[in-house]
């Protein structure tokens, strides 16, 4: 499951099920990831709209719940892959 909302200048994508999500297909900024609950799998974030190249961020299964600020620019799109049922919110422009 995913839900897209706007929070101030950012768009927020809430993810609570495994899958591949592509909320943006052009350049932008990955502001932060809020981890509410972790699962036994990694969370991968790519600078791409298709495929699985240009890995920007890997959040390991042992990550502690909290807010992780990145402010990373991406050129090709934003793709998030969750292999477990972690509950995360991705904030981006």
NORNOR-V978486 format. One record per backbone hydrogen bond with DSSP energy under -0.5 kcal/mol. CO is the residue of the C=O (numbers start at 0). NH is the residue of the N-H. E is the energy in kcal/mol with one decimal. If there is no record, write none. Layout:
co=CO nh=NH e=E
co=CO nh=NH e=E
This chain:
co=0 nh=15 e=-2.3
co=0 nh=16 e=-0.6
co=2 nh=13 e=-3.0
co=4 nh=11 e=-3.9
co=6 nh=9 e=-2.2
co=9 nh=6 e=-2.9
co=10 nh=91 e=-2.3
co=11 nh=4 e=-2.7
co=11 nh=13 e=-0.6
co=12 nh=89 e=-2.6
co=13 nh=2 e=-1.7
co=14 nh=87 e=-2.4
co=18 nh=81 e=-2.7
co=20 nh=79 e=-3.1
co=23 nh=77 e=-2.9
co=27 nh=73 e=-2.6
co=28 nh=30 e=-0.9
co=28 nh=92 e=-2.4
co=29 nh=70 e=-0.7
co=29 nh=71 e=-2.0
co=30 nh=69 e=-3.0
co=30 nh=70 e=-1.3
co=31 nh=90 e=-2.8
co=32 nh=34 e=-0.6
co=32 nh=67 e=-2.8
co=33 nh=35 e=-0.7
co=33 nh=88 e=-2.1
co=34 nh=65 e=-1.4
co=36 nh=86 e=-2.4
co=41 nh=82 e=-1.2
co=42 nh=58 e=-3.0
co=43 nh=80 e=-3.0
co=44 nh=55 e=-2.9
co=44 nh=56 e=-2.0
co=45 nh=47 e=-1.1
co=45 nh=78 e=-1.9
co=53 nh=46 e=-2.7
co=56 nh=44 e=-2.7
co=57 nh=59 e=-0.7
co=58 nh=42 e=-2.2
co=59 nh=62 e=-1.9
co=65 nh=34 e=-3.4
co=66 nh=68 e=-0.5
co=67 nh=32 e=-2.3
co=71 nh=29 e=-3.4
co=73 nh=27 e=-2.3
co=76 nh=78 e=-0.5
co=77 nh=23 e=-1.0
co=78 nh=45 e=-3.1
co=79 nh=20 e=-3.1
co=80 nh=43 e=-2.5
co=81 nh=18 e=-2.6
co=85 nh=87 e=-0.7
co=86 nh=35 e=-2.9
co=86 nh=36 e=-1.4
co=87 nh=14 e=-3.1
co=88 nh=33 e=-3.1
co=88 nh=90 e=-0.5
co=89 nh=12 e=-2.5
co=90 nh=30 e=-1.7
co=90 nh=31 e=-1.6
co=91 nh=10 e=-3.2
